[in-house]
Every structure is written in structure tokens, then in C-alpha cells.
Amino acid sequence: ANCFRKNLLHFAEFSHPVAGGSTSAAAADDESETDTDIASSDTGGEEGGSSTKLKRSFSEMTETERREVMEKAMKAKEELEKKLKKAHQEVAENRKELQSLREQLNEGHLLIEGEKEALEGTDTAFFSLHAERSYKEGSAAQIHYRLAESQFHRLLNTTSNCRISKVVYVISPNVVKRFRSAQEKLKGTLGEALSYPVLAFHGTAEKNIDPICEQGFKVPGQTGFRHVTDTGWYGRGVYFSEYPAYSMGYIKGGTKLLLCQVLQGKAFKCTKLIHGESLKSGHTSHTSPCGKELVIFDSAHIWPCYIVHYTYAYTEFKYNKQPSVKATPPIAGKKKKGGGGASFPKSTDPCLAFTDASAMPSSSIFDEEVVVISGKQSMTTQRELAKLITKHGGSAGGSSVTASTTLLITTVHEVTYPTTKVRRATDLQTPIISDLFIFDSILAGKVLDPNDYPPS
């Protein structure tokens, strides 16, 4: 059979009769044009030679041998087709999943776990998000965190030492529905290009954050609204900025900013101060002359979707283990050990521990500690406890918890019903302890593990 094909599958599918498989037939085969082509291809490399041998050996096979070869070839072909079909299916499924994720991202509908139920309910839901070292493709929680983080750092002053410690994603069903409706209305009147929201920060006292998240912003004219500073340099509305530093000046010592989606629409750019003026006709918002302040006049155009918690960073960034959800704030933070040796047994009688600790000579046990005391202590007054800490090298008596605070001494009541200091310490992952920690550390001659001394 003078066939130019070399592929075994071809011989399996098509019959190539050879008269008797005689030497003369084989010789005729050798002298054919096909074999001339094959022979010339042999000079090109090893592959051509193996193909020639394969064809000749198949031509010289008996019918039984050919049938076996064909059966094996057909089986191999079927297996290959199955694998290819499966691979095509997997590729199609991956493409479909990727396209679905892209569509959700483009539409802003990529949901984190529990968000769908929150949107279908009536209560406001708060989702705590933290930095994760692992990149989880398609993780809505990571996308939300990284979005808020990048927005914060992108336009922050380069000399700032601020760092995000946590992001809380907020879903208030009524606020979200109202916002989406307003966005569709803008799209219909101004076109799609002017219906996209802008991410902008708003600074306010921490006590106002939860009510704003739950009910939405109030604008001038609505019940309960009041200007904290003035009537509005660039119009009587609610002020936002894409630059976090602009908003930080209004948070009154706190370390939380609201990051909101705001519908700017068609903005009127102010060229001078227009104290307390209403929205300019034909526009949906105002901007300051520099463009860094944005004034919104319709509460439906604002969705407070993130609470950004930040700290002042003095050391390199480290990933922290995400705190688990508990009835009381977790006692987190760095674990300190002092002195080495065997562990110190926790005192069972706080009164006796206080008496013995008070009688101990001065030391430098707490020379690296900055302690804040809160609440009514069971064994002594705040003043006396501060003196005891100072006697042993520590600093105590601060009125508020800051990034430099290393310990917060408080009571179980203040933890159960979190005070501002407790909330702040939890945000900063500052250890929250009882006064017994101080007494036992003095008696042990070293700083013990604060995780063993929760408020009691």
C-alpha cells in the first residue's frame, strides 16, 4: 500500500491491504514515491526514521496483528478525545466563573458572606475586615478591604505615618436601596458617565458614626441636622474629600473615618466662598476651588459603606491574627515575658496580692509600659494604682488610650458595656487587663503574660 500518511491513527481508521505481505510487495513499497519521500525525511532527523519503520512494520503485519494495533489505536484515540472534552469543559467553566466575577465587580454586586441576608433584612450589618497575607482570588472581603486601604493611602500625605488597622464594611438595607435608586435616576437624567459614584472620606466624632451608618446622612433642612463648624464655605451641604487628611481634622481625637460612595453627578466648581448658599441650579453638587472638597446636598446620594480604622505607625507592618467574635473584647496584643524561669502562679487573693506588692521595694519592672487606668478598681483608687506603677518604672495616668499605650487596666463592667477607652484599646489591640496583673508582676519581679489577667 503506497500511502503517504505516517500517523498510526490513520492506519487504524483506513484499511491498507498488502498482497500476502511478500518480499516483492515490500520491495515494491520500498521503490514507491511515498517511500522516496519518507527516505528523504529520514535525513531530517530521528522522527522521520521512526515513522518509516512504523509504516513498514504495519504493512508487513498479519491481519490479526493489524486488528490489534487498530483496536489499541482507536482506544487511545477515544481516551484522548475524552481528556480533550474534559479539558474543554473545565476551561469553559473557568471562563464562565471568571466572567461572572467580572460582571459582579463591574456592577458592584460581589457579595461577602452574609451580605445577601443583610440586604434582604432591615437591620444594619457591620462586617469587620482585616489585612490578609494570602491572596484569595474572587474574595469579596479582600476586595473590599484592599479598596478601602488603597483609597486611604493613595491620596494621603506622603509624610504621614498613618496605617489602617481594620475596615468595617457597612450594609444598611434602606440606605443602600435609596442610594441605588438615586443612582439609576441620575443615569436616566445625566447619562451613565455622571452616574458613577466617587469614593470620599467624611470626618466626624466617633459617637456619630454608628447612627450615620444606620440611618444615612442628614443634610441641611432635615430634622436633626446641624453644622458643627460653620454654615458651609462652598454651600449648605455635607462635606466630603477624597483626601483623608482633609477629613481627619473633624474627628475630634478619634481614629476612624467614614469612607462613602457619593454621587457627584454634575458638579458646580466654586471660584470663591459662597457661605451657606443652596445648590446651584442645573447641578447636583459643589466642589471647592481646589477640587479637594465635595459638597453633597441630597442624602440619597450618599452611602456610608466603610468605617476605616487607622493607627499611627512607628514600626514596620506585621499581619495580625484576626480576632474571633466574642461576647467581650479579646485580650490581644504582644505577649511579654520577663526574667525567664518557672511561670508565676496567679494569685487567688487580690487583697493579699495588693498588700504584698505595695510592700515591695522600687524596681524598673514596668520601665517600658505606658498604662491607662479606667473604671473603679476593687483594691485601691486609680491614683494609688498609678503611684504603684510609677514606683516600679512605669508611666500611668493617661486620660485616653493612644497608639503608645501598652496596657489598659479596667473592669469587667467596662468590657461588657464597652467604653470609649475599651473600644479604642480593642481597635489598637492593646492588652486589656485587671489590676491583679500589676500586683502579680511586681511580686514575680517581671512583666507577666497579660492574656492571663482579663478584667474580673
Sequence and secondary structure as in RCSB ss.txt:
>XXXX:A:sequence
ANCFRKNLLHFAEFSHPVAGGSTSAAAADDESETDTDIASSDTGGEEGGSSTKLKRSFSEMTETERREVMEKAMK
AKEELEKKLKKAHQEVAENRKELQSLREQLNEGHLLIEGEKEALEGTDTAFFSLHAERSYKEGSAAQIHYRLAES
QFHRLLNTTSNCRISKVVYVISPNVVKRFRSAQEKLKGTLGEALSYPVLAFHGTAEKNIDPICEQGFKVPGQTGF
RHVTDTGWYGRGVYFSEYPAYSMGYIKGGTKLLLCQVLQGKAFKCTKLIHGESLKSGHTSHTSPCGKELVIFDSA
HIWPCYIVHYTYAYTEFKYNKQPSVKATPPIAGKKKKGGGGASFPKSTDPCLAFTDASAMPSSSIFDEEVVVISG
KQSMTTQRELAKLITKHGGSAGGSSVTASTTLLITTVHEVTYPTTKVRRATDLQTPIISDLFIFDSILAGKVLDP
NDYPPS
>XXXX:A:secstr
       HHHHHHS    STT HHHHHHHHTSHHHHHHHHHHTT HHHHHHHHHHHHHHTS HHHHHHHHHHHHH
HHHHHHHHHHHHHHHHHHHHHHHHHHHHHHHHT    TTHHHHHHSSS EEEEE   SS  TT HHHHHHHHHHH
HHHHTS TT  EEEEEEEEEE HHHHHHHHHHHHHHHHHH GGGTS EEEEE   HHHHHHHHHH    TTSTT 
  SS S TT SSEEEBSSHHHHHTTSTT  EEEEEEE   SEEE SS  TT    TT SEEE TTS  EEE  GG
GEEEEEEEEEEE  S           SS    S     S SS     S HHHHHHHHHTS    TTTT EEEE S
  SSS HHHHHHHHHHTT EE  SS  TT  EEE  HHHHHTT HHHHHHHHHT  EE THHHHHHHHHTS   G
GG    
